[in-house]
């Protein structure tokens, strides 16, 4: 018996063993050729829907797709991998887009996505940050409530948050109560846990809010603050 080679390994199935890693093959015109079992869950897509051979524009909103098609085009042109940091469905994620080589007129990339608040740098990969903030289960919060959630979650007191936002402590307390009603939490420790689990940072508040997934593909099962 000959020794096993890397080419003999089904890497897509292997990656299914880690629920926080998704892998998809996408063509230069945005067609999703294949994906592993974790990809729908990572992107909040109903797992009962088969989206092989669908285009990104069938599933996601225009602005989200346009940004990603620019990245795919850059990777195919430069033949260099690209590391993308983004907040999607309320969770911090990182994707690495890699060029693939096939004997075909159609060009492809592999997109490996990991859901993790603490990501390491990819060697030999350029790095970009998405301009969009998809809050997922946190999308019920107003802009002001999101600001207060993140500030309180990063250890700012109510008076400190009030001074930073040029509001009164009473106003901050009112927003905090509204956050509690919407998310089902009340204690500062619970707010800090939500911010930590979702990987939210103060600089994220400058991003453009967008619900990237088209409504017919959404699968809302993940609760606020859920770790898996």
N, C-alpha and C positions, 0 to 999 in steps of 0.2 A: 504494500500500500504506500502510495506517495505521501509525503508530508503535506499538511494543510497549508494553503496559501490565503493571503488576505482577500483575494478575489473570490474565494469560496464562501466568505462570510456574508450573511444577510444582515447588513448593518442597520437597515430600517427596522427589522424585527428586534435586533439587539438593543437599539435605542428605546424601544418600547418598554424596556425594563425600568427606565427612569421616567416617572410621570412628569418631570419638569423639563423634559427635552422633546422638542418637536423637530421633524425634518421633512422638508418638502422639496420637490423638483419643479421648477417653474421655467417656462420657455421665455424667449426674448419678447414675445408678444403678450405675455401675462397669463398664459394657460397653465393651470395646475395639472401637471402630468401625474404625479404620485405624491403620497404623504404617508407618514407613519400614524399609528393609532392615537398618539398623544396630541397631534396637531389640532384637531377640532376643539378639544378641551382647553388647550392653551389660548386659543383665539376666541373662545366663547361661542363656537359654532355648534349647533345641534348635531351630536354625533350620529344621529339617524340619517342625516343627509350626506349623500355621496357627492363630493364636489370635485372628483377627478374629471378632467377635461373641461371644467368650467374656467372662466377667466376671472382674474382678480376683481375686475369691474362688475362681475355678476354678484359678488359677495360683499364687497366693501364699497364705501362711499368714494366719490370721485377724488376728493383732495387726498385721501389716504392712499389710493391707488396711484395717483400721479406722482406722489413723493417716492413711492417704492419702485415705480417703473424707471424713474431717474436713476435710482441706485443700481438697479439691475443693468441698465444701459451703461453706466460707468464701469461696473465690474466686467462686463463683456468687452468693453472697449480697451480697458487697461490690462485685463487678465490678472488683476490683483484682487485679493479678498477685501471685503469691506465689513467693518464691525459697526452695527447700528444699535444705539441705546434708545429705548422708547418705553413709554408708559402706556400700556394697553390693557383694557378691561380692568383698570384700577390696579394693575400690578406692574412693577418694574421688570422689564425683560431686556434681553440682549440677543440680537440676531447676527450671525455671520453669513454673509453672502459670498459663495465661492463659485468661480467659473468652472464649468464642466466641458469636456472635450468629447465630441461624438463625430462619427463620419456621416454628417448630415448637414443640410443647408440651414436647418433650424438650430439655434444656439440655446443652451440651457444653463441655469444656475442651480446650485443646491443652497437652500436656506435652512440653516440650523438655528433654532431659537431655544433659549433657556430662560426659564422664569426663576429669577434669583435676584434679591436686592443687592447682593454683593458679588459683582462679576469681576473676573480677572481680565487683564488686557490680552488681546489676541496678538501673537507675534506676527510681524510682517503684514499687518492689516491696517489700512486707514480707518479712521473712526469718525462717525457723525452722530448727531443727536436729532431725533425726529422733532419737527416743529409742533406736533400735535399731542394733546393730552386726552386720552380716552379713560374716563374715570370708572366706567363699568358700574358696579353696584354703588359707587359713591356719587353717581351723576345726579342724584336728587338734591345734592347740596348746592346752594348758591355760591357765587364767586366769593362773597364775604365769609360765608360759613366755611368754605374750603380753606381760606386763608387762616381763619381762627383755628380750625382743626389742626392744620400743619404746625402753626406756631405753638399751640398748647402741647401738641404731640412731641415737639422738640424741646420741651422743658420751659417754655416761657410761661410766666404766671399770668393771671388775668390782668393785673395792673400793667405788667410789661407789654402784654399783647395790645392793651388799650392804647398805650403810649405809641407803640410802633404803628398802629393803624389810625392814630389821631381820632380815637373814639373814647367814650367814657367806659369805665369798668362795668357799669350797669348794662350798657349796650352789648358789651362782649358777653356778659352773663346771659343775656337774652338769646344771643346767637348760639351760645353753648347749649342752652336748653333746647333750642330748635334742632341742633345737631343730635342731641341725645334722643329726641323723639323720632327723628328720621332713621337713625342708625341703631337704636335700641341700646344705647349706652349712656352712662351718666358720669362715672368716675374718671378723673384725669388719667388714671392708670389704663383704663379701657381705651381712651382716646390715643394714648401713647402707643398702645399695642396695635391699634388699627394703622396708625401712621408707619410703624415699623414693619408690619406685615406687608403693607402695600408699597413700601419703599419710597414714600413721598419725601421730597426735599423742598426747601424754601424756593430754590430757583425754578422748580417745576411750575410755580404759580404764574410764571410769565408765558407759558406755552398756550397755544390756541386749543380750546376745548372742542372735542369732536367725538361723537359716537360713530366709530369707524364701520361697524358691522351693520349691514342692511337689516331692517327689522325681521324679515322673513327667515333669516338665518340665525337669529339670536337664540341662545339656550341659557336662560338665566337660572342657574342652580346654585352658584357659588354665593355664600353669604358673606356679608361684610366682615373682614378680619379673619376669614377662613384661611388656613395655611396651605391647604391642598385643594 
